[in-house]
Amino acid sequence: MKGTNMKEITQSIIMPYHRNKQMLLYTTQLLNKIIPKEVEIIIVGNNDNAEELNVNLPDRFTYIKFDKSLLYSETVNRGVRAARGEIITLCDQDIFSYQDWYSPLLNKLLSNEHIGSVSSKLINPINNRIIDFGIEYSQYRILHPFRGLKETHPLVQQDYKMTSTTSATLMLRKEVYEKVGGMDLDMPYCCSDCDIGIKIGKLGLENWVVASSVAYHRGSSSAQNGKSSSFSYLRNDSTNMFWAKNYYNVHNSIGNTISTFVQYLKSEIHLEPLYYFVNLSSLREYEWYADYLMKSLSCDFCDIHSYPQSLAHYSSTLQLYDALPYTFMNVQIPIIYFVDYFPSLENNQIWAHMRNIAKDLVLDSHGNLVRLEDIILGKV
């Protein structure tokens, strides 16, 4: 809010820590340089292995240790209870940045009394592409708008209101956190941030992502660095519980992101009045995407074809010349390919030689709508 002296507002950062001491030491070293000295920083260590908890941190850090594994939601809740700050920021131990990601969040949160939470633009340190910049939903999936875009893309240079935001860097008032009940322990491993964003929305408050707050997220860029695959059952249980509690609270909010891309493309290129829509995703709800996109583009689809693919293509190359009948090579009408994740089409130079793709578009499950040619040429 205008006129607020930020130094007069008590602030706390809560960082859950389970394993990987070297990553923790590197992250805290950067935090010590970037975060103002008046901000309290609490590390909540939890592990059955005492050696993992044997970490020497600078004096300014408050280190709370539990000699058992608490899982994510409980770890965060205990850290928040110990925090003295009026404003709290949740920060994963594998978040790092060489610039001030904290102040832009604080400025945004305090700029409007209707803002309930804010989160950063998180980048994959391996390829400098967006990992997290807000959370939206389809009928059956949790989705990440703008995921896979280069961090320099024009659409990720502005702030957005989202249904939920990631807790990898999540700032909000402690009063709001307590009012919504904190992280839901029925979702101990993941999805509790999705849930808390929805609850904040029910209070009449907004969740925003802040483009000028930029950090790298190591865990989300590598399965090896992220949460252990041995706990995949906890991930599934947490996800199922999220949908059991929230299915009727969120419904196809990803349409907001699709509309954003449509408006951007209309300002950049000429969009055609007629397309083929070809489903190459693993989603059951592909027809909803087709209908929403057709209305947003103000176009018609002469036909909708479906050649569903395995979700395995999410992280590997989907070759169009293998996935589609050769009859599509000679189709003169432009095609909109619907896939789980648009970067899976990067290595389709052969298809570009076989077919004129100049007017072809790609829509993915996260709401990204881009030109196929731009994907293949590495422009997005």
C-alpha positions in Angstrom: 0.0 0.0 0.0 1.2 3.5 -0.8 3.1 5.2 2.0 4.0 1.9 3.7 7.5 1.7 5.1 8.6 -1.8 4.3 11.1 -1.9 7.1 8.3 -1.3 9.6 6.6 -4.5 8.5 8.0 -7.7 10.1 8.9 -10.3 7.4 10.0 -13.9 7.5 11.2 -16.5 5.0 10.5 -20.1 5.7 12.7 -22.7 3.8 11.9 -26.5 4.3 15.0 -28.6 4.2 15.2 -32.4 3.9 18.4 -33.4 2.1 21.2 -32.2 -0.2 23.4 -30.1 2.2 25.5 -28.6 -0.7 22.4 -27.2 -2.4 21.2 -25.7 0.9 24.5 -24.1 1.7 24.6 -22.5 -1.8 21.0 -21.3 -1.6 21.5 -19.8 1.9 24.7 -18.1 0.8 22.8 -16.3 -1.9 19.9 -15.5 0.4 22.4 -13.9 2.8 23.5 -11.5 0.1 20.1 -10.7 -1.5 17.6 -10.6 1.4 17.5 -7.5 3.6 19.0 -8.0 7.0 15.8 -7.2 8.8 14.0 -10.2 7.2 14.0 -13.3 9.4 15.0 -16.5 7.6 14.0 -19.8 9.1 15.3 -23.2 7.9 13.1 -26.1 8.9 15.3 -29.2 8.7 13.6 -32.7 8.9 15.2 -36.1 8.3 15.5 -39.5 10.0 19.3 -39.3 9.2 21.0 -37.0 11.7 23.9 -36.5 9.4 21.7 -34.7 6.8 20.7 -32.2 9.5 24.3 -31.5 10.5 24.6 -28.2 8.7 26.5 -25.0 9.8 24.6 -21.9 8.7 25.3 -18.2 9.2 24.2 -16.6 12.5 21.3 -14.7 10.9 19.5 -18.0 10.0 17.2 -19.6 12.5 17.6 -23.4 12.1 14.8 -25.6 13.5 15.6 -29.3 13.3 13.3 -32.3 13.5 14.9 -35.8 13.6 12.1 -37.3 11.5 10.8 -36.8 8.0 7.7 -34.5 8.2 6.9 -34.2 4.5 6.3 -30.8 2.8 3.0 -29.5 4.2 3.7 -30.2 7.8 7.3 -28.8 7.5 6.0 -25.5 6.1 3.2 -25.2 8.7 5.7 -25.7 11.5 8.0 -23.1 10.0 5.1 -20.6 9.7 4.1 -21.1 13.3 7.6 -20.2 14.4 7.8 -17.2 12.2 7.6 -13.7 13.7 6.8 -11.9 10.5 3.5 -10.3 9.5 4.5 -11.2 5.9 5.8 -14.7 5.2 7.6 -16.1 2.2 7.9 -19.8 1.5 11.0 -20.6 -0.4 12.2 -24.1 -1.6 15.8 -25.0 -0.7 16.7 -25.4 -4.4 15.6 -21.9 -5.4 18.5 -19.6 -6.3 19.0 -16.3 -8.0 21.8 -13.8 -8.6 19.4 -10.8 -8.5 16.8 -9.5 -6.0 13.7 -11.7 -6.5 12.4 -10.7 -3.1 11.7 -7.0 -3.3 9.5 -7.2 -6.5 7.2 -9.7 -4.6 7.0 -7.4 -1.6 6.2 -4.4 -3.7 3.5 -6.2 -5.6 1.9 -7.7 -2.4 1.7 -4.3 -0.8 0.5 -2.4 -3.9 -3.1 -3.5 -3.5 -5.1 -4.7 -0.5 -7.0 -7.2 -2.8 -3.8 -9.2 -3.5 -3.6 -12.2 -1.3 -0.4 -13.9 -2.6 2.4 -13.4 -5.0 5.0 -15.7 -6.6 8.0 -15.5 -8.9 8.8 -16.4 -12.4 10.8 -19.6 -12.1 13.3 -20.6 -14.7 14.9 -23.9 -15.6 18.6 -23.4 -15.1 19.5 -26.0 -17.8 17.7 -24.3 -20.7 16.5 -20.9 -19.5 12.9 -21.7 -20.1 9.9 -21.1 -17.9 9.1 -23.8 -15.3 6.5 -22.0 -13.2 4.7 -18.8 -13.8 1.3 -19.5 -12.2 -1.1 -22.4 -12.0 -4.4 -23.0 -13.8 -6.6 -26.0 -14.4 -8.3 -28.1 -17.0 -11.1 -30.5 -16.2 -8.7 -33.2 -14.9 -5.2 -31.6 -14.7 -3.1 -29.1 -12.9 -1.4 -26.9 -15.5 1.4 -24.4 -15.7 0.8 -21.5 -18.1 3.8 -20.3 -20.2 5.8 -23.4 -19.3 8.5 -24.1 -21.9 8.6 -20.6 -23.2 12.0 -18.8 -23.3 12.3 -16.4 -20.4 12.7 -13.6 -23.0 9.3 -14.2 -24.6 7.2 -11.0 -24.7 4.3 -12.7 -22.9 6.3 -13.4 -19.7 7.4 -9.9 -19.2 4.2 -8.8 -17.5 2.4 -9.8 -14.3 -0.7 -12.0 -14.3 -3.5 -12.9 -12.0 -3.7 -16.7 -11.6 -6.0 -19.2 -9.9 -3.1 -20.5 -7.9 0.7 -20.0 -7.6 3.6 -22.2 -6.7 4.9 -22.3 -3.2 8.4 -22.6 -4.4 8.5 -18.8 -3.8 5.2 -17.8 -2.3 4.7 -14.5 -0.4 1.6 -13.7 1.6 0.4 -12.2 4.9 0.6 -14.6 7.8 -2.9 -13.6 8.7 -4.1 -14.8 5.3 -2.1 -18.1 5.6 -3.7 -18.8 9.0 -7.2 -17.8 7.8 -7.1 -20.4 5.1 -5.8 -23.0 7.5 -2.2 -23.2 6.2 -1.0 -26.1 4.0 -3.5 -29.0 4.0 -2.0 -32.0 5.7 -4.2 -34.3 3.5 -1.9 -33.2 0.7 1.4 -33.9 2.4 3.7 -34.1 -0.6 2.4 -31.8 -3.3 -0.7 -29.8 -4.5 -1.1 -28.0 -1.1 0.0 -24.8 -2.9 -2.7 -25.3 -5.5 -5.2 -25.8 -2.7 -4.1 -22.7 -0.7 -4.4 -20.5 -3.8 -8.0 -21.6 -4.4 -8.8 -20.9 -0.7 -7.2 -17.4 -1.0 -9.5 -16.8 -4.0 -12.5 -17.8 -1.9 -11.6 -15.0 0.5 -12.1 -12.5 -2.3 -8.3 -12.1 -2.7 -6.1 -12.5 -5.8 -3.1 -14.6 -6.5 -0.5 -12.9 -8.8 2.8 -13.9 -10.5 5.4 -11.2 -10.8 7.5 -11.0 -13.9 10.3 -8.9 -12.4 10.8 -11.5 -9.6 13.0 -14.1 -11.4 14.7 -17.1 -9.9 16.0 -20.5 -10.9 14.4 -23.7 -9.7 16.8 -26.6 -9.7 14.5 -29.3 -8.4 11.9 -28.8 -11.1 14.5 -29.1 -13.8 15.7 -32.5 -12.9 14.0 -35.6 -11.4 17.3 -36.4 -9.7 17.3 -33.1 -7.9 13.6 -33.0 -7.1 11.4 -35.1 -4.8 12.3 -38.7 -4.6 10.6 -41.0 -7.0 10.3 -43.6 -4.2 7.5 -41.3 -2.8 5.5 -41.4 -6.0 2.6 -42.9 -4.1 2.5 -39.8 -1.9 2.4 -37.6 -5.0 -0.5 -39.6 -6.3 -2.3 -39.6 -3.0 -1.8 -35.8 -2.6 -3.0 -35.1 -6.2 -6.1 -37.3 -5.8 -7.0 -35.6 -2.5 -6.6 -32.2 -4.2 -9.1 -33.1 -6.9 -11.5 -34.7 -4.3 -11.6 -31.4 -2.4 -11.4 -29.0 -5.4 -13.0 -30.5 -8.5 -16.0 -28.2 -8.3 -13.9 -25.2 -7.3 -11.8 -25.1 -10.5 -13.0 -25.9 -14.0 -11.1 -25.2 -17.2 -9.5 -22.0 -15.9 -6.7 -22.6 -18.4 -9.0 -20.8 -20.9 -7.6 -17.5 -19.6 -4.1 -18.4 -20.8 -5.4 -19.6 -24.2 -7.1 -16.2 -24.6 -3.9 -14.4 -23.7 -2.0 -16.2 -26.5 -4.8 -15.7 -29.0 -4.7 -11.9 -28.5 -0.9 -11.9 -28.8 -0.9 -13.9 -32.0 -3.6 -11.7 -33.5 -1.2 -8.7 -33.0 1.7 -10.6 -34.6 0.4 -12.6 -37.5 -2.6 -13.1 -39.7 -4.8 -16.0 -38.4 -6.7 -18.1 -40.8 -10.5 -18.6 -40.8 -10.3 -22.4 -41.2 -8.1 -25.1 -39.7 -7.8 -28.8 -39.1 -7.6 -29.6 -35.4 -5.4 -32.7 -34.7 -5.2 -34.1 -31.2 -1.9 -35.6 -30.4 -2.2 -35.4 -26.6 -2.9 -37.8 -23.8 -5.8 -35.6 -22.5 -9.4 -36.9 -22.4 -10.7 -33.3 -22.5 -9.1 -32.4 -25.9 -12.5 -31.6 -27.4 -13.0 -28.8 -24.7 -9.7 -27.3 -25.8 -10.8 -27.5 -29.5 -14.1 -25.8 -28.8 -12.6 -23.0 -26.6 -9.8 -22.3 -29.1 -12.3 -22.2 -32.0 -14.4 -19.6 -30.2 -11.3 -17.6 -29.2 -9.8 -17.5 -32.7 -13.3 -16.8 -34.3 -12.5 -19.5 -36.8 -13.9 -22.9 -37.9 -12.4 -26.4 -37.8 -13.2 -28.3 -40.9 -12.6 -31.5 -39.0 -11.2 -32.7 -35.6 -8.9 -35.8 -35.9 -7.5 -37.6 -32.9 -4.3 -39.7 -32.7 -3.8 -39.8 -28.9 -0.3 -40.2 -27.7 1.3 -41.5 -24.5 2.2 -39.0 -21.8 5.8 -40.2 -22.3 6.0 -37.7 -25.2 5.8 -34.9 -22.6 9.6 -35.1 -22.1 10.7 -36.6 -25.4 10.4 -35.8 -29.1 7.1 -36.4 -30.8 7.8 -37.0 -34.5 4.9 -35.8 -36.6 5.8 -38.0 -39.6 5.4 -41.0 -37.3 2.3 -39.9 -35.5 0.2 -38.7 -38.4 -1.0 -40.3 -41.7 0.9 -39.1 -44.7 -2.3 -37.6 -46.1 -1.7 -34.6 -43.9 1.5 -33.8 -45.8 -0.6 -32.5 -48.8 -3.5 -30.9 -46.9 -3.6 -27.3 -48.0 -5.6 -26.1 -45.0 -3.4 -25.2 -42.0 -3.3 -27.5 -39.0 -3.5 -26.8 -35.3 -1.7 -29.6 -33.5 -2.8 -30.2 -29.9 -0.1 -31.8 -27.7 0.7 -32.2 -24.0 3.8 -30.0 -24.1 4.9 -27.9 -27.2 8.7 -28.4 -26.8 8.1 -32.1 -27.7 7.8 -30.9 -31.3 11.2 -29.1 -31.4 12.9 -31.8 -33.6 10.5 -31.9 -36.5 12.7 -30.6 -39.2 11.7 -33.5 -41.4 8.0 -32.7 -41.1 8.8 -29.1 -42.1 10.4 -30.4 -45.3 7.5 -32.8 -46.0 4.8 -30.2 -45.5 4.3 -26.4 -45.8 4.0 -25.5 -42.1 4.1 -21.7 -42.4 0.5 -21.3 -41.1 0.4 -24.3 -38.8 -0.1 -23.7 -35.0 0.5 -25.7 -31.9 -1.7 -25.6 -28.8 -0.5 -27.5 -25.7 -2.3 -28.5 -22.5 -0.7 -25.6 -20.5 -2.5 -23.1 -22.8 0.6 -22.2 -24.9 -0.4 -21.3 -28.5 2.6 -20.9 -30.8 3.6 -21.3 -34.4 5.0 -24.8 -35.3 7.7 -23.1 -37.4 8.8 -21.0 -34.4 9.1 -24.2 -32.3 11.3 -26.0 -34.8 13.5 -22.9 -35.4 13.9 -22.4 -31.6 12.3 -19.0 -31.5 9.9 -19.7 -28.6 
